[in-house]
């Protein structure tokens, strides 16, 4: 199993960014086309990505304005990364000019790291846009048709 780590600096406070990680309507602005989120330990994490790929897991830890940890996988028959089989930690590290968002996706099969790196880069770019007041537009996950 392998881990991937991605970082992006966003000119927004941890409080603003945290809302985009825990509010279903705000999550859907950047992280998919539909989200069902219950941001508490044991709560649901379900996000439809690119209008076609259903991710699923549960929140494991929630530290307001600092960190979320959730299990993650794909709710698709026969998928090699089933629902809840990996973990995603997102840390919010404030500085004088905004927040560094550090995402660590742990427990991935080695042959899935490249695809997931491209996906997380796509979504972190979209998070950067919406957290600073922009519109990321419809989600078009790399490798899938945009949801219009």
Buried (B, 14 or more C-beta within 10 A) or exposed (E): EEEBEBEBEBEBBBEBBBBBBBBBEBBBBBBBBBBBBBBEEEBBBBBBBBBEBBBBBBBBEBEEBEBBBBBBBBBBEEEEBBBBBBBBBBBBBBEEEBBBBBBBBBBBEEEBBEEBBEBBBBBBEBBBBBBEEEEBEEBBBEEEEEBE
